[in-house]
Amino acid sequence: MASDQDLAVSKAALKRLTGEFELDSVFRLDLAKRGLESLGCLPDCTCLEFLNLSSNRLADAAMLGGLKRLRYLDLSGNRLASLAGLEGCEALLHLDLAGNLIACTEDLHSLTDLANLESLQLQDRSRDLTNPICLSAGYADKILDLLPQLSCLDGIRVRGSGDFYYQLCRQIDQALSGGSNSPSAAAGASSSGGASSSGLGEAFLSLDASVTAALAETAAAETEFAEAVARLRDRELQTMLCLEEWDRELKKRKV
């Protein structure tokens, strides 16, 4: 019987796992939790679009660079400190790196040319997985500055439709952290008329405006619903009157 390590390097084992005669016919592959330390012949699966390598012992992902069609890649729970080679995965849309050893933005530079990359996961609280970089101040801002193509970071919508509350929380966080880092900063904020308080106030005003708009939409929906119910009741009443009229007519005819 082939071991997990043999599975990573043996074409025959991968063919048995997938049921395919040729590795370039494999489109989806799940190799999670197999104790893998190397990728072996995996790059021969050139048509892969979905690849799950989570919860292994991988410290190098360079060999994945030849997978030009790969769209979903899960490398969470490994030992990666560098992503060199992934710049070749030009079709990549989603990348999960939670639970690795990524320590700084330099470790992510291989992703800057991936124009199609929409979603990046570096921490996952539900699985208690993170990276050292996630502990740094302003971590999310640094990632978004480096990778402006992202629309979703750590499962949170950060750009496009649905990103309002992320931007609001970001604004509040900046307002809270901007005026109390040092005595000089505090003095600067005081001399400028409370710039931090102003920023925080603007954030809450924005939230208030959003809540007000949502309440207005809810009220409008409730009014529309009430009107619809009233129309239904009118029709029900009209129907009942018609039935009563028909009943009277039938009784007259019988007489």
Secondary structure by P-SEA (a helix, b strand, c coil): ccccccccccaaaaaaaacccccccccccccccccccccccccccccccbbbbccccccccccccccccccbbbbccccccccccccccccccbbbbcccccccccccccccccccccbbbccccccccccccccccaaaaaaaaaccccccccccccccccaaaaaaaaaaaaaaacccccaaaaaaaaaaccaaaaaaaaaaaaaaaaaaaaaaaaaaaaaaaaaaaaaaaaaaaaaaaaaaaaaaaaaaaac
